[in-house]
Amino acid sequence: MKNKNNSQETFLQRNVQMMISSVVNKNKQKIVYVMFTEDEKKVEIRIPDFVVIKNNGFSKERIDNLVVYCKVNKEQLLKRASKISIMDAFLEKH
């Protein structure tokens, strides 16, 4: 497992965009979906169990790096997701 700095450097060195869902309550558990895109590639990771839901074009090594990024930044990602309003996102308000 890479340390926090290496994971963030790897993430930032590429043109990767990240989208975070709002918090979804499923079976009494809070779940957040994080999607990473790079050109035509897309991968979706579910937090808190860090399961890859969908992958379209990312290598296993790259996915492993993104999962590490999610693990290292889990609390920050959950905090950001908790601030997302579904209605504002639907209406494209920021």
C-alpha positions as CSV (number, residue, x, y, z in Angstrom):
1,M,0.0,0.0,0.0
2,K,1.3,3.4,-0.9
3,N,1.5,6.2,1.6
4,K,-0.8,9.2,1.4
5,N,1.7,11.5,-0.4
6,N,2.5,9.0,-3.1
7,S,-1.1,8.2,-3.7
8,Q,-2.1,11.9,-4.0
9,E,0.9,12.6,-6.3
10,T,-0.1,9.7,-8.6
11,F,-3.6,10.9,-8.6
12,L,-2.7,14.5,-9.4
13,Q,-0.1,13.7,-12.1
14,R,-2.8,12.8,-14.5
15,N,-5.8,14.5,-16.0
16,V,-8.3,12.6,-13.8
17,Q,-11.6,14.1,-12.9
18,M,-13.6,13.0,-9.8
19,M,-17.3,13.1,-9.2
20,I,-18.8,12.3,-5.8
21,S,-22.4,11.3,-5.2
22,S,-24.5,12.5,-2.3
23,V,-24.8,10.1,0.6
24,V,-27.1,7.2,-0.1
25,N,-28.8,5.3,2.7
26,K,-29.0,1.6,1.8
27,N,-29.8,-1.1,4.4
28,K,-29.1,1.4,7.2
29,Q,-25.6,2.1,5.9
30,K,-24.4,5.4,4.4
31,I,-22.9,4.8,1.0
32,V,-21.1,7.2,-1.4
33,Y,-20.1,6.6,-5.0
34,V,-17.0,8.1,-6.4
35,M,-16.4,8.1,-10.2
36,F,-13.1,8.9,-11.7
37,T,-12.8,9.7,-15.4
38,E,-9.7,10.1,-17.6
39,D,-10.3,10.7,-21.3
40,E,-12.8,7.9,-22.2
41,K,-12.0,5.8,-19.2
42,K,-14.3,5.6,-16.2
43,V,-14.3,3.7,-12.9
44,E,-16.8,3.9,-10.1
45,I,-15.9,3.0,-6.5
46,R,-18.3,2.5,-3.6
47,I,-17.3,3.8,-0.2
48,P,-17.1,2.6,2.6
49,D,-16.3,-0.9,1.3
50,F,-14.2,0.3,-1.6
51,V,-15.8,-2.1,-4.1
52,V,-15.3,-1.3,-7.8
53,I,-18.8,-1.1,-9.2
54,K,-18.0,-0.3,-12.8
55,N,-14.8,-0.1,-14.8
56,N,-14.4,1.0,-18.4
57,G,-10.7,1.1,-19.5
58,F,-8.7,1.6,-16.3
59,S,-5.9,-0.9,-15.6
60,K,-5.9,-3.0,-12.4
61,E,-2.8,-1.0,-11.2
62,R,-4.6,2.3,-11.8
63,I,-7.7,1.1,-10.1
64,D,-5.6,0.0,-7.1
65,N,-4.1,3.5,-6.9
66,L,-7.6,5.1,-7.0
67,V,-8.9,2.8,-4.3
68,V,-5.9,3.7,-2.1
69,Y,-6.7,7.4,-2.8
70,C,-10.3,6.8,-1.6
71,K,-9.1,4.9,1.5
72,V,-6.7,7.6,2.5
73,N,-9.2,10.4,1.8
74,K,-12.3,8.5,3.0
75,E,-13.3,11.0,5.7
76,Q,-12.9,14.0,3.4
77,L,-14.8,12.3,0.6
78,L,-17.7,11.4,3.0
79,K,-17.7,14.9,4.4
80,R,-17.9,16.4,0.9
81,A,-20.7,13.9,-0.1
82,S,-22.7,14.9,3.0
83,K,-22.8,18.5,1.8
84,I,-24.2,17.7,-1.6
85,S,-27.8,18.6,-2.1
86,I,-29.5,16.3,-4.6
87,M,-31.9,19.0,-5.6
88,D,-29.1,21.6,-6.1
89,A,-27.1,19.1,-8.1
90,F,-30.2,18.3,-10.2
91,L,-30.8,22.0,-10.8
92,E,-27.0,22.5,-11.3
93,K,-26.6,25.0,-8.5
94,H,-23.2,25.3,-6.8
